[in-house]
Structure formats: structure tokens, C-alpha cells
């Protein structure tokens, strides 16, 4: 019966509190906002099912024109994934397929730069299918789908006369047209030559060399074919004598080669380069770490292009070498010089870094290409968890200290006051940083740092109320009847201070969320999960807060909204919990 009365009484008080909140517009709006924010963090992932650790990529093909130290984007095509490409005398040709439709066929695209940057364009050629290698010479496109080799003419930005000229007995890995015919190689490293007959059709294929490894690139240098590939291998195949000479000037994978004035420049990963001349191959130290992917012949030398914008200029006459770095470019695959202007073809899967809010990413992405909305949902939950954990610890410690100090007074009160005054002298941020030096930065570190220092305010609030209740007539009467200290504290002091404890609990949650944001911004918060302060810290560390406003503003809005909502609710409930405030209203 007593338990039923107790529950009924507190249900009635809860209803009274709710009526007071709903009777004030500000308090009602704060309650609705707080509940909405909590539900967004807890139930949001059920609707927005995005992994906060997933890295998003955007697929695109871009054409750049080099202007001094800057690569200026003159054309781009989004949403397609290019796999192979080749340079032409007018621009580039590449094969790509739509990203959103994985089962759809790919297409050939022609980039025509013959009119300069005034009319650049990417045209889809009339071919659909799979392509794993492509080459072009004299308006003739030669390509392979891995099983067969096809040839077609292109004119007026269209393909014509597409026909199968050879059906290979093994998988075609690459090809190149030469004066002798089409040279192609398979997945065993066997080099084949498809001969040209008098009617311009390919009548058959014969093996001219066995390399034992799969080349990455081949260059036609007269009667020589120079193949480059993995682990720095360079093989020179004499088409007429079918002899093979193999070199290994470097140990990095080689990616490209060009024959210029009887010398062959080979390039590869991490800035590796070598020059083959008269059966002597000499490594060249470039001083760059970029992957050198394409060689463009120039008057008396060459430009070697890196995938991340490195441009190495070589003078073959003097051997002089210079390097410059282009800004704002990556994923370069091919290059071509047209009318003294250098153009670059870039494609691939690029990290969707610092994308502004959109339908796909409502809160944008961060520097690492991760979705901020998914991270903020986790951050809200973690920040609320930290706030509640701190509030439990603070109100428990503060209430016990406050009740004991206010009830016993005297020496007990003096000892506790001395401790409280000492704790007030300790600043939060330096203490948390020192604590993180002994403990790793984590949620536990944040909870301990805030709790150890913030209970002091709760203790003083509860002490004041406990002191007033301990001096009341009902407590004096209980003492006169022989009630013990424990009974008086549990029966009279605790019920009197409980409303203040609950009110302070909410205030501590709001304060802890703000404190966590501060400590998280300094890097003291959890490193293995996302908190609102930790998200701000990532923006600070990357320096992206200067440009990516959404990375700072949106978490800041959530931090402010949660704290403000709680504070407004606490303010509306103060007249109920604190009699002194009630009297002033």
C-alpha cells in the first residue's frame, strides 16, 4: 500500500512537471527540440543506414590543360569509371562504363582537343562492349575485349567499319600497332604478331617472343619493341630476328616508355626512370615519389608526367633534368602535346573529400570522404552517453558530500569545504590533458576528468539545502525521538534535496556535453568512436575548417541545440525544485 502511494505520488508530480513545461512556449519548444535531437541520434541510423567509417568515392574523367604550375580543368564527366585509354594526335580516347549501372555495357569516348580549349568536348563513339586494351594510329582504332581484336576507323567523332580481325587463342592483355602488324601479348607473357595481308585484313598470328611476365607497356622503336613491366623489367624484342634482351635497371614496377631519337625512356612507380641507349640502360634519379605514368616527346627531350601532377622535363642533349609540381590534380593516366600546350587525362575513383551538403550526403563529407551525417548520429549518442555518465557520477558524489556536509556541519563541513575549495582551483582542460598523458584519450578519460572536477558545484548546492532542512523543526523533533543520523538523512534530508538533485542532473548533462566538445576539440576525447567534439577535432587537425564550413557548423549547431534545450527546460522547472526561486516568482 505504501509502495502504491509512493508511485502514485511521483506519477502525479511527473504529470505536474509536464503540464508546467507544456504551459510555457519556450519550455515546450525546448522539450520538443531535445526529444527530436535524441531520436535523431538513436533512431536515425535505422532510416539513414550509412556506415560512418565508410569511405565514399566519386568516379569521374577530367581533362586538364597545364598553365604554368597549375592544371586547369577544362572538361569533366561524372559518374563513369574509365579503365583503359590512349593518346591521339587530337586528344584522347578511353573506355568507361557507368558507375550506377554495374551490369551495363561500357562505351568508347573521344576527347577532341584539336580546336583548343574554346571547344573541348567528350563524344561517345558508336561502340558498346567490353574493352581491356586500346590503341590508335592514323585514324584507326584497334581494341580488344580480351578474347578478340577489333579494328575500326574513326572520323567525324564516330566509328565506322568495326570488324573482328583476330580471335585469340588466349586472353589478350595488351596490343600495339606496328609497321609489321598488330603486336599483342597474352596472360602468360607470350608476345604475338598478327600479320597484315594485302587486303588490309589480319590473316593470322605467330609467336615472336616468350617473356614469362605480363608487360605493362610497349613502345615501337623501329625494328625493336621495348616492353616494360613489373619489378623494373625491360625487354627489348627484335621483331626480325626474334631475339630478346632483358634488363632490370630498377626494382619498381615500370608503367610507361617512349622512343625518342633512338633512345628509350622508361618510367614507373615512385619516380623510377631509366634511359636505354645502344644496349646500355642507365637509371635516372628524378627526386620525385610520384608514379610516372606517361612520357610525352618534345623537341630534343621529353616531359614525363606523374599521376599526382609531377612533371619531369628531360633534355636528352645535355642530360639536364628539372621537376615541377602541378597543384590540384591527381589520377593522371595520359598526356598529349597539342600546339605547344600540354593536356592531361585524369580518371579513376577519387575520395569524395569535403563534398558540401547534398541529397546523397545531407551533411556533406569530411576530408577522408566519410559521411558526416552518419558520424554526427553516432556523435550525438556518444555525447549523450558521456553526459549521462558524468551526471550520474557528479550528482552521486556531489549529493553525498553536500548532504553530509550540510547535516553534520562543524568539522565535517570544514573538511569538505576545504576539499571543494581546492577542487575549484583546478582548471578542467589542463587537468584533462594531464590525465590523458597517464591514460589514453578515451571516453573514460573524459568522464573521469569532468566528474572529478564538476561535483564541487553540486555539493555546494545540495549542502545549502541540506543545511536548511537539518535546522527545521521536523528534524529537531526526529532527533528528540531518538532517530539516528542515517534515518534522518534518508527520511528527511534526501526527499528535500531530491528535486534539486534531479534538476542538477539535467544541468550537468548539458555542461558535460559542452565540456566533452571542448576536450574532444583538443584531442582528449575518445579516438575509437565518434563524438561531437571529436568530429570538430578532425576538422581542426586537417585544417579543412577554413573551407568546409559544414564540417564545423553542423556539429556545432547540434552541440548548441542540445545544451540550450536542456538549459531552457531546467530554467522552467526551477520554481518547482528550488523553493527560493519559487518565492521570487
Secondary structure, DSSP 8 states (H G I E B T S, - for coil): -HHHHHHHHHHHHHHHHHHHHHHSHHHHHHHHHHHHHHHHHHHHHHHS---TT-B-EEEEEEEEEEETTEEEEEEEEESEEEEEEEE-SSEEEEEEEESS-TTS-EEEEEEE-TTGGGG-EEEEEEEEE--SEEEEETTEEEEE-SSEEEEEEEETTEEEEEEEEEE-SS-EEEEEE-SSEEEEEETT-EEEEEEE-TTS-EEEEEEEEE-SS-EEEEEEETTEEEEEEGGGEEEEEETTT--EEEEES-SS-EEEEEEETTEEEEEEGGGEEEEEETTEEEEEE----S-EEEEEEETTEEEEEETTSEEEEEETTT--EEEEE-BS---EEEEEEETTEEEEEEEEEEE-TT--S-SSSTT-B-TTSBBHHHHHHHHHHHHHHHHHHHHHHHHHHHHHHHHHHHHH-HHHHHHHHHHHHHHHTS-HHHHHHHHHHHS-SSHHHHHHHHHHHHHHHHHHHHHHHHHHHHTSHHHHHHHHTT--HHHHIIIIIHHHHHHHHHHHHHHHHHHHHHHHHHHHHTT-S-SSS--HHHHHHHHHHHTGGGT-HHHHHHHHHHHHHHHHHHHHHHHHHHHHH-HHHHHH-
